[in-house]
């Protein structure tokens, strides 16, 4: 018999939850506030944090992979800095960042929503600067200068 104290919507939602979980949620579980702190205490990282960690790992791995190439090219053109600079810029222009840039675009799109960042009502812009820059040849040259 349906509980007369619950609205029809509450009964449908509760029935769906009970069906998926196999048992009704406890009163405590239904009233527990969800927060970043509770996720972290439970050991579950929010998706935005996982994305940032993936981006940082990708960048660190790429730095490790670029270092020996940079050193070898520098040694090959030790007496000719102009040729080294030209060849390193050409090599940097050929590095593909498609995978990590897709992740960065996803992060830039979802981070403000996931973090519930404040919006300036006059401009409609987020008050907090959060955008990660996409990577490209300039990033390579910043990490490993051609000079």
OpenMM code with the backbone's topology and positions (N, CA, C; nanometers):
from openmm import Vec3, app, unit

residues = "UNK UNK UNK UNK UNK UNK UNK UNK UNK UNK UNK UNK UNK UNK UNK UNK UNK UNK UNK UNK UNK UNK UNK UNK UNK UNK UNK UNK UNK UNK UNK UNK UNK UNK UNK UNK UNK UNK UNK UNK UNK UNK UNK UNK UNK UNK UNK UNK UNK UNK UNK UNK UNK UNK UNK UNK UNK UNK UNK UNK UNK UNK UNK UNK UNK UNK UNK UNK UNK UNK UNK UNK UNK UNK UNK UNK UNK UNK UNK UNK UNK UNK UNK UNK UNK UNK UNK UNK UNK UNK UNK UNK UNK UNK UNK UNK UNK UNK UNK UNK UNK UNK UNK UNK UNK UNK UNK UNK UNK UNK UNK UNK UNK UNK UNK UNK UNK UNK UNK UNK UNK UNK UNK UNK UNK UNK UNK UNK UNK UNK UNK UNK UNK UNK UNK UNK UNK UNK UNK UNK UNK UNK UNK UNK UNK UNK UNK".split()
positions = [
    Vec3(0.0852, -0.1183, 0.0000),
    Vec3(0.0000, 0.0000, 0.0000),
    Vec3(0.0895, 0.1243, 0.0000),
    Vec3(0.0651, 0.2192, -0.0906),
    Vec3(0.1483, 0.3397, -0.0984),
    Vec3(0.1358, 0.4245, 0.0281),
    Vec3(0.2461, 0.4894, 0.0600),
    Vec3(0.2508, 0.5777, 0.1765),
    Vec3(0.1757, 0.7061, 0.1430),
    Vec3(0.0663, 0.7377, 0.2118),
    Vec3(-0.0135, 0.8567, 0.1791),
    Vec3(0.0599, 0.9876, 0.2084),
    Vec3(0.1676, 0.9832, 0.2876),
    Vec3(0.2411, 1.1059, 0.3193),
    Vec3(0.3324, 1.1479, 0.2037),
    Vec3(0.3590, 1.0597, 0.1085),
    Vec3(0.4494, 1.0893, -0.0031),
    Vec3(0.3691, 1.1295, -0.1257),
    Vec3(0.4267, 1.2211, -0.2025),
    Vec3(0.3631, 1.2630, -0.3276),
    Vec3(0.3813, 1.1512, -0.4302),
    Vec3(0.3032, 1.1537, -0.5382),
    Vec3(0.3211, 1.0518, -0.6427),
    Vec3(0.4638, 1.0503, -0.6992),
    Vec3(0.5224, 1.1673, -0.7127),
    Vec3(0.6596, 1.1753, -0.7648),
    Vec3(0.7570, 1.1096, -0.6694),
    Vec3(0.7435, 1.1392, -0.5406),
    Vec3(0.8320, 1.0775, -0.4414),
    Vec3(0.8184, 0.9257, -0.4429),
    Vec3(0.6980, 0.8759, -0.4596),
    Vec3(0.6770, 0.7311, -0.4613),
    Vec3(0.7452, 0.6670, -0.5821),
    Vec3(0.7373, 0.7326, -0.6987),
    Vec3(0.8005, 0.6782, -0.8197),
    Vec3(0.9524, 0.6781, -0.8055),
    Vec3(1.0083, 0.7904, -0.7584),
    Vec3(1.1534, 0.7999, -0.7417),
    Vec3(1.2010, 0.6985, -0.6387),
    Vec3(1.1340, 0.6907, -0.5263),
    Vec3(1.1731, 0.5973, -0.4212),
    Vec3(1.1637, 0.4531, -0.4697),
    Vec3(1.0609, 0.4214, -0.5474),
    Vec3(1.0475, 0.2855, -0.6009),
    Vec3(1.1634, 0.2549, -0.6957),
    Vec3(1.2025, 0.3522, -0.7773),
    Vec3(1.3152, 0.3319, -0.8685),
    Vec3(1.4449, 0.3116, -0.7935),
    Vec3(1.4678, 0.3871, -0.6890),
    Vec3(1.5884, 0.3732, -0.6079),
    Vec3(1.5893, 0.2374, -0.5401),
    Vec3(1.4765, 0.1981, -0.4852),
    Vec3(1.4685, 0.0688, -0.4188),
    Vec3(1.4931, -0.0439, -0.5177),
    Vec3(1.4421, -0.0282, -0.6416),
    Vec3(1.4616, -0.1307, -0.7436),
    Vec3(1.6097, -0.1442, -0.7791),
    Vec3(1.6798, -0.0309, -0.7979),
    Vec3(1.8208, -0.0331, -0.8360),
    Vec3(1.9089, -0.0821, -0.7224),
    Vec3(1.8819, -0.0400, -0.6010),
    Vec3(1.9680, -0.0742, -0.4882),
    Vec3(1.9266, -0.2032, -0.4198),
    Vec3(1.8041, -0.2440, -0.4405),
    Vec3(1.7566, -0.3649, -0.3759),
    Vec3(1.6970, -0.3405, -0.2390),
    Vec3(1.7159, -0.2231, -0.1856),
    Vec3(1.6604, -0.1896, -0.0541),
    Vec3(1.6417, -0.0384, -0.0486),
    Vec3(1.5487, 0.0058, 0.0332),
    Vec3(1.5294, 0.1511, 0.0431),
    Vec3(1.6508, 0.2171, 0.1076),
    Vec3(1.6764, 0.3415, 0.0669),
    Vec3(1.7836, 0.4182, 0.1296),
    Vec3(1.7445, 0.4524, 0.2729),
    Vec3(1.8441, 0.4565, 0.3572),
    Vec3(1.8162, 0.4939, 0.4954),
    Vec3(1.7814, 0.6429, 0.5002),
    Vec3(1.7168, 0.6804, 0.6067),
    Vec3(1.6809, 0.8213, 0.6269),
    Vec3(1.8075, 0.9076, 0.6262),
    Vec3(1.9132, 0.8574, 0.6890),
    Vec3(2.0405, 0.9303, 0.6954),
    Vec3(2.0994, 0.9510, 0.5557),
    Vec3(2.0973, 0.8456, 0.4732),
    Vec3(2.1529, 0.8549, 0.3378),
    Vec3(2.0737, 0.9532, 0.2521),
    Vec3(1.9422, 0.9584, 0.2704),
    Vec3(1.8602, 1.0513, 0.1909),
    Vec3(1.8814, 1.1961, 0.2310),
    Vec3(1.9227, 1.2206, 0.3539),
    Vec3(1.9363, 1.3578, 0.4017),
    Vec3(2.0805, 1.4059, 0.4122),
    Vec3(2.1758, 1.3191, 0.3790),
    Vec3(2.3164, 1.3582, 0.3859),
    Vec3(2.3470, 1.4546, 0.2723),
    Vec3(2.4083, 1.5655, 0.3065),
    Vec3(2.4424, 1.6650, 0.2061),
    Vec3(2.5645, 1.6171, 0.1280),
    Vec3(2.5574, 1.6275, -0.0048),
    Vec3(2.6709, 1.5901, -0.0891),
    Vec3(2.7610, 1.7123, -0.1020),
    Vec3(2.8913, 1.6922, -0.0796),
    Vec3(2.9860, 1.8025, -0.0918),
    Vec3(3.1200, 1.7469, -0.1376),
    Vec3(3.2066, 1.8357, -0.1840),
    Vec3(3.3403, 1.7964, -0.2264),
    Vec3(3.4141, 1.7291, -0.1113),
    Vec3(3.4012, 1.7864, 0.0073),
    Vec3(3.4703, 1.7313, 0.1228),
    Vec3(3.4266, 1.5877, 0.1512),
    Vec3(3.2962, 1.5609, 0.1385),
    Vec3(3.2494, 1.4250, 0.1655),
    Vec3(3.3003, 1.3278, 0.0589),
    Vec3(3.3083, 1.3724, -0.0673),
    Vec3(3.3650, 1.2867, -0.1717),
    Vec3(3.5107, 1.2553, -0.1406),
    Vec3(3.5877, 1.3583, -0.1036),
    Vec3(3.7287, 1.3370, -0.0749),
    Vec3(3.7477, 1.2477, 0.0464),
    Vec3(3.6655, 1.2673, 0.1481),
    Vec3(3.6746, 1.1818, 0.2668),
    Vec3(3.6398, 1.0378, 0.2345),
    Vec3(3.5510, 1.0184, 0.1371),
    Vec3(3.5117, 0.8835, 0.0982),
    Vec3(3.6137, 0.8203, 0.0042),
    Vec3(3.7106, 0.8974, -0.0417),
    Vec3(3.8129, 0.8435, -0.1312),
    Vec3(3.7753, 0.8488, -0.2771),
    Vec3(3.6685, 0.9181, -0.3125),
    Vec3(3.6253, 0.9300, -0.4514),
    Vec3(3.6585, 1.0707, -0.4991),
    Vec3(3.7412, 1.0783, -0.6033),
    Vec3(3.7773, 1.2100, -0.6556),
    Vec3(3.6708, 1.2584, -0.7535),
    Vec3(3.6386, 1.3859, -0.7499),
    Vec3(3.5466, 1.4408, -0.8497),
    Vec3(3.6107, 1.4344, -0.9879),
    Vec3(3.5295, 1.4310, -1.0923),
    Vec3(3.5804, 1.4158, -1.2289),
    Vec3(3.6742, 1.5294, -1.2675),
    Vec3(3.6453, 1.6526, -1.2229),
    Vec3(3.7321, 1.7645, -1.2611),
    Vec3(3.8730, 1.7435, -1.2063),
    Vec3(3.8825, 1.6848, -1.0879),
    Vec3(4.0127, 1.6605, -1.0271),
    Vec3(4.0869, 1.5496, -1.1022),
    Vec3(4.0145, 1.4469, -1.1429),
    Vec3(4.0754, 1.3398, -1.2213),
    Vec3(4.1277, 1.3931, -1.3549),
    Vec3(4.0484, 1.4803, -1.4194),
    Vec3(4.0917, 1.5380, -1.5476),
    Vec3(4.2195, 1.6184, -1.5306),
    Vec3(4.2261, 1.7011, -1.4255),
    Vec3(4.3467, 1.7806, -1.4025),
    Vec3(4.4678, 1.6904, -1.3790),
    Vec3(4.4480, 1.5826, -1.3061),
    Vec3(4.5579, 1.4892, -1.2819),
    Vec3(4.6012, 1.4225, -1.4124),
    Vec3(4.5050, 1.3873, -1.4982),
    Vec3(4.5383, 1.3281, -1.6278),
    Vec3(4.6173, 1.4271, -1.7134),
    Vec3(4.5742, 1.5521, -1.7150),
    Vec3(4.6438, 1.6552, -1.7925),
    Vec3(4.7854, 1.6732, -1.7397),
    Vec3(4.8007, 1.6834, -1.6087),
    Vec3(4.9341, 1.7017, -1.5497),
    Vec3(5.0244, 1.5816, -1.5769),
    Vec3(4.9692, 1.4596, -1.5691),
    Vec3(5.0494, 1.3403, -1.5995),
    Vec3(5.0926, 1.3399, -1.7460),
    Vec3(5.0001, 1.3778, -1.8348),
    Vec3(5.0324, 1.3827, -1.9767),
    Vec3(5.1448, 1.4822, -2.0021),
    Vec3(5.1370, 1.5987, -1.9405),
    Vec3(5.2397, 1.7011, -1.9594),
    Vec3(5.3744, 1.6537, -1.9049),
    Vec3(5.3762, 1.5900, -1.7899),
    Vec3(5.5014, 1.5400, -1.7317),
    Vec3(5.5624, 1.4321, -1.8198),
    Vec3(5.4790, 1.3406, -1.8699),
    Vec3(5.5290, 1.2352, -1.9580),
    Vec3(5.5862, 1.2957, -2.0862),
    Vec3(5.5198, 1.3944, -2.1410),
    Vec3(5.5677, 1.4584, -2.2639),
    Vec3(5.7003, 1.5299, -2.2394),
    Vec3(5.7142, 1.5954, -2.1244),
    Vec3(5.8432, 1.6595, -2.0916),
    Vec3(5.9555, 1.5560, -2.0864),
    Vec3(5.9268, 1.4417, -2.0229),
    Vec3(6.0284, 1.3353, -2.0143),
    Vec3(6.0650, 1.2824, -2.1527),
    Vec3(5.9671, 1.2720, -2.2429),
    Vec3(5.9928, 1.2220, -2.3774),
    Vec3(6.0656, 1.3247, -2.4637),
    Vec3(6.0382, 1.4533, -2.4413),
    Vec3(6.1011, 1.5582, -2.5227),
    Vec3(6.2452, 1.5859, -2.4820),
    Vec3(6.2775, 1.5678, -2.3562),
    Vec3(6.4116, 1.6029, -2.3067),
    Vec3(6.5235, 1.5338, -2.3838),
    Vec3(6.5201, 1.4006, -2.4036),
    Vec3(6.6306, 1.3383, -2.4769),
    Vec3(6.6366, 1.3801, -2.6238),
    Vec3(6.5211, 1.4058, -2.6845),
    Vec3(6.5190, 1.4510, -2.8244),
    Vec3(6.5841, 1.5887, -2.8337),
    Vec3(6.5496, 1.6766, -2.7401),
    Vec3(6.6068, 1.8116, -2.7375),
    Vec3(6.7584, 1.8049, -2.7190),
    Vec3(6.8028, 1.7222, -2.6234),
    Vec3(6.9472, 1.7083, -2.5991),
    Vec3(7.0206, 1.6532, -2.7205),
    Vec3(6.9639, 1.5512, -2.7845),
    Vec3(7.0287, 1.4893, -2.9005),
    Vec3(7.0383, 1.5876, -3.0168),
    Vec3(6.9326, 1.6617, -3.0423),
    Vec3(6.9346, 1.7596, -3.1509),
    Vec3(7.0327, 1.8718, -3.1192),
    Vec3(7.0377, 1.9111, -2.9932),
    Vec3(7.1321, 2.0158, -2.9514),
    Vec3(7.2758, 1.9674, -2.9694),
    Vec3(7.3031, 1.8426, -2.9338),
    Vec3(7.4383, 1.7875, -2.9498),
    Vec3(7.4750, 1.7744, -3.0974),
    Vec3(7.3756, 1.7374, -3.1779),
    Vec3(7.3998, 1.7218, -3.3218),
    Vec3(7.4382, 1.8538, -3.3883),
    Vec3(7.3836, 1.9636, -3.3388),
    Vec3(7.4093, 2.0960, -3.3968),
    Vec3(7.4793, 2.1865, -3.2955),
    Vec3(7.5720, 2.1310, -3.2202),
    Vec3(7.6395, 2.2054, -3.1137),
    Vec3(7.7118, 2.3288, -3.1658),
    Vec3(7.7703, 2.3217, -3.2834),
    Vec3(7.8453, 2.4365, -3.3353),
    Vec3(7.7619, 2.5319, -3.4178),
    Vec3(7.6326, 2.5007, -3.4358),
    Vec3(7.5482, 2.5833, -3.5231),
    Vec3(7.4134, 2.6115, -3.4553),
    Vec3(7.4091, 2.7127, -3.3665),
    Vec3(7.2842, 2.7396, -3.2929),
    Vec3(7.1669, 2.7779, -3.3825),
    Vec3(7.1926, 2.8431, -3.4945),
    Vec3(7.0827, 2.8838, -3.5839),
    Vec3(7.0148, 2.7607, -3.6449),
    Vec3(7.0951, 2.6628, -3.6872),
    Vec3(7.0386, 2.5402, -3.7440),
    Vec3(6.9645, 2.4616, -3.6368),
    Vec3(7.0229, 2.4549, -3.5163),
    Vec3(6.9547, 2.3867, -3.4056),
    Vec3(6.8189, 2.4513, -3.3793),
    Vec3(6.8153, 2.5831, -3.3712),
    Vec3(6.6897, 2.6539, -3.3423),
    Vec3(6.5865, 2.6260, -3.4509),
    Vec3(6.6283, 2.6316, -3.5777),
    Vec3(6.5361, 2.6072, -3.6890),
    Vec3(6.4839, 2.4638, -3.6851),
    Vec3(6.5745, 2.3671, -3.6689),
    Vec3(6.5339, 2.2267, -3.6665),
    Vec3(6.4460, 2.1963, -3.5448),
    Vec3(6.4756, 2.2555, -3.4281),
    Vec3(6.3945, 2.2300, -3.3076),
    Vec3(6.2550, 2.2894, -3.3243),
    Vec3(6.2446, 2.4072, -3.3825),
    Vec3(6.1123, 2.4662, -3.4075),
    Vec3(6.0319, 2.3795, -3.5047),
    Vec3(6.0980, 2.3287, -3.6080),
    Vec3(6.0295, 2.2399, -3.7040),
    Vec3(5.9813, 2.1133, -3.6334),
    Vec3(6.0675, 2.0564, -3.5492),
    Vec3(6.0308, 1.9348, -3.4784),
    Vec3(5.9143, 1.9619, -3.3829),
    Vec3(5.9215, 2.0738, -3.3117),
    Vec3(5.8151, 2.1097, -3.2165),
    Vec3(5.6820, 2.1289, -3.2890),
    Vec3(5.6856, 2.1832, -3.4097),
    Vec3(5.5624, 2.2059, -3.4863),
    Vec3(5.4968, 2.0739, -3.5272),
    Vec3(5.5745, 1.9653, -3.5310),
    Vec3(5.5199, 1.8365, -3.5716),
    Vec3(5.4636, 1.7525, -3.4587),
    Vec3(5.4773, 1.7966, -3.3349),
    Vec3(5.4274, 1.7193, -3.2209),
    Vec3(5.2754, 1.7333, -3.2143),
    Vec3(5.2071, 1.6203, -3.1980),
    Vec3(5.0608, 1.6212, -3.1908),
    Vec3(5.0147, 1.6317, -3.0453),
    Vec3(4.9251, 1.7249, -3.0215),
    Vec3(4.8677, 1.7443, -2.8882),
    Vec3(4.7167, 1.7214, -2.8899),
    Vec3(4.6680, 1.6513, -2.9924),
    Vec3(4.5235, 1.6343, -3.0095),
    Vec3(4.4571, 1.5703, -2.8884),
    Vec3(4.5170, 1.4643, -2.8362),
    Vec3(4.4551, 1.3910, -2.7260),
    Vec3(4.4441, 1.4762, -2.5995),
    Vec3(4.5536, 1.5388, -2.5602),
    Vec3(4.5497, 1.6187, -2.4372),
    Vec3(4.4680, 1.7462, -2.4583),
    Vec3(4.4705, 1.8028, -2.5771),
    Vec3(4.3908, 1.9236, -2.6012),
    Vec3(4.2412, 1.8936, -2.5957),
    Vec3(4.2009, 1.7751, -2.6390),
    Vec3(4.0596, 1.7351, -2.6250),
    Vec3(4.0231, 1.7262, -2.4770),
    Vec3(4.1137, 1.6727, -2.3972),
    Vec3(4.0908, 1.6641, -2.2524),
    Vec3(4.0852, 1.8041, -2.1902),
    Vec3(4.1728, 1.8933, -2.2340),
    Vec3(4.1738, 2.0313, -2.1818),
    Vec3(4.0447, 2.1032, -2.2215),
    Vec3(3.9989, 2.0839, -2.3460),
    Vec3(3.8720, 2.1466, -2.3882),
    Vec3(3.7560, 2.0950, -2.3038),
    Vec3(3.7553, 1.9647, -2.2784),
    Vec3(3.6507, 1.9061, -2.1939),
    Vec3(3.6561, 1.9652, -2.0537),
    Vec3(3.7776, 1.9781, -2.0010),
    Vec3(3.7942, 2.0362, -1.8677),
    Vec3(3.7426, 2.1797, -1.8653),
    Vec3(3.7811, 2.2590, -1.9636),
    Vec3(3.7388, 2.3993, -1.9674),
    Vec3(3.5876, 2.4129, -1.9798),
    Vec3(3.5252, 2.3176, -2.0473),
    Vec3(3.3805, 2.3232, -2.0644),
    Vec3(3.3065, 2.2845, -1.9356),
    Vec3(3.3520, 2.1808, -1.8672),
    Vec3(3.2770, 2.1264, -1.7543),
    Vec3(3.3214, 2.1752, -1.6174),
    Vec3(3.4447, 2.2199, -1.6027),
    Vec3(3.4955, 2.2601, -1.4710),
    Vec3(3.4068, 2.3635, -1.4011),
    Vec3(3.3668, 2.4720, -1.4686),
    Vec3(3.2859, 2.5711, -1.3959),
    Vec3(3.1515, 2.5161, -1.3484),
    Vec3(3.0951, 2.4234, -1.4246),
    Vec3(2.9675, 2.3633, -1.3852),
    Vec3(2.9891, 2.2695, -1.2664),
    Vec3(3.0921, 2.1849, -1.2767),
    Vec3(3.1193, 2.0880, -1.1711),
    Vec3(3.1582, 2.1550, -1.0402),
    Vec3(3.2249, 2.2684, -1.0476),
    Vec3(3.2674, 2.3409, -0.9276),
    Vec3(3.1653, 2.4458, -0.8837),
    Vec3(3.0614, 2.4652, -0.9629),
    Vec3(2.9572, 2.5643, -0.9329),
    Vec3(3.0203, 2.7012, -0.9087),
    Vec3(3.1029, 2.7441, -1.0051),
    Vec3(3.1730, 2.8718, -0.9926),
    Vec3(3.0743, 2.9885, -0.9984),
    Vec3(3.1034, 3.0959, -0.9246),
    Vec3(3.0134, 3.2113, -0.9249),
    Vec3(3.0178, 3.2851, -1.0594),
    Vec3(2.9017, 3.3361, -1.0993),
    Vec3(2.8885, 3.4094, -1.2255),
    Vec3(2.8542, 3.5542, -1.1939),
    Vec3(2.9160, 3.6454, -1.2685),
    Vec3(2.8844, 3.7880, -1.2561),
    Vec3(2.7511, 3.8105, -1.3270),
    Vec3(2.6465, 3.8519, -1.2547),
    Vec3(2.5145, 3.8659, -1.3172),
    Vec3(2.5099, 3.9737, -1.4261),
    Vec3(2.5984, 4.0732, -1.4166),
    Vec3(2.5973, 4.1798, -1.5174),
    Vec3(2.6558, 4.1332, -1.6503),
    Vec3(2.7634, 4.0552, -1.6449),
    Vec3(2.8318, 4.0153, -1.7681),
    Vec3(2.7999, 3.8727, -1.8105),
    Vec3(2.7568, 3.7890, -1.7173),
    Vec3(2.7327, 3.6488, -1.7478),
    Vec3(2.8609, 3.5669, -1.7523),
    Vec3(2.9732, 3.6288, -1.7187),
    Vec3(3.1026, 3.5601, -1.7187),
    Vec3(3.1314, 3.5054, -1.5791),
    Vec3(3.2125, 3.3998, -1.5766),
    Vec3(3.2546, 3.3461, -1.4475),
    Vec3(3.3500, 3.4436, -1.3799),
    Vec3(3.3358, 3.4579, -1.2494),
    Vec3(3.4209, 3.5517, -1.1743),
    Vec3(3.5610, 3.4968, -1.1508),
    Vec3(3.5770, 3.3667, -1.1611),
    Vec3(3.7047, 3.3016, -1.1347),
    Vec3(3.7670, 3.2611, -1.2686),
    Vec3(3.8942, 3.2910, -1.2856),
    Vec3(3.9657, 3.2482, -1.4066),
    Vec3(4.0031, 3.1018, -1.3878),
    Vec3(3.9609, 3.0172, -1.4807),
    Vec3(3.9808, 2.8741, -1.4623),
    Vec3(4.0341, 2.8047, -1.5864),
    Vec3(4.0389, 2.8707, -1.6991),
    Vec3(4.0710, 2.8043, -1.8249),
    Vec3(4.2158, 2.7571, -1.8314),
    Vec3(4.2338, 2.6326, -1.8712),
    Vec3(4.3666, 2.5789, -1.8993),
    Vec3(4.3950, 2.6049, -2.0461),
    Vec3(4.5158, 2.6485, -2.0749),
    Vec3(4.5547, 2.6750, -2.2132),
    Vec3(4.5827, 2.5431, -2.2844),
    Vec3(4.5420, 2.5366, -2.4105),
    Vec3(4.5733, 2.4191, -2.4905),
    Vec3(4.7216, 2.4203, -2.5252),
    Vec3(4.7741, 2.3022, -2.5533),
    Vec3(4.9162, 2.2878, -2.5807),
    Vec3(4.9427, 2.2893, -2.7305),
    Vec3(5.0633, 2.3319, -2.7648),
    Vec3(5.1050, 2.3363, -2.9042),
    Vec3(5.2547, 2.3578, -2.9116),
    Vec3(5.3051, 2.3937, -3.0293),
    Vec3(5.4491, 2.4157, -3.0444),
    Vec3(5.5045, 2.5213, -2.9481),
    Vec3(5.4258, 2.6234, -2.9171),
    Vec3(5.4724, 2.7262, -2.8228),
    Vec3(5.5003, 2.6661, -2.6857),
    Vec3(5.4160, 2.5699, -2.6432),
    Vec3(5.4384, 2.5036, -2.5146),
    Vec3(5.5697, 2.4263, -2.5164),
    Vec3(5.5971, 2.3562, -2.6282),
    Vec3(5.7230, 2.2810, -2.6401),
    Vec3(5.8411, 2.3766, -2.6285),
    Vec3(5.8327, 2.4903, -2.7009),
    Vec3(5.9434, 2.5853, -2.6994),
    Vec3(5.9574, 2.6558, -2.5647),
    Vec3(5.8489, 2.6655, -2.4917),
    Vec3(5.8549, 2.7225, -2.3577),
    Vec3(5.9261, 2.6259, -2.2623),
    Vec3(5.8970, 2.4956, -2.2773),
    Vec3(5.9580, 2.3944, -2.1914),
    Vec3(6.1046, 2.3705, -2.2271),
    Vec3(6.1319, 2.3708, -2.3578),
    Vec3(6.2672, 2.3442, -2.4097),
    Vec3(6.2989, 2.4502, -2.5142),
    Vec3(6.3578, 2.5609, -2.4731),
    Vec3(6.3838, 2.6723, -2.5660),
    Vec3(6.4752, 2.6316, -2.6816),
    Vec3(6.4539, 2.7001, -2.7929),
    Vec3(6.5352, 2.6753, -2.9115),
    Vec3(6.6662, 2.7521, -2.9075),
    Vec3(6.6809, 2.8414, -2.8132),
    Vec3(6.8041, 2.9217, -2.8062),
    Vec3(6.9103, 2.8519, -2.7242),
] * unit.nanometer
topology = app.Topology()
chain = topology.addChain("A")
for resn in residues:
    res = topology.addResidue(resn, chain)
    for name in ("N", "CA", "C"):
        topology.addAtom(name, app.Element.getBySymbol(name[0]), res)
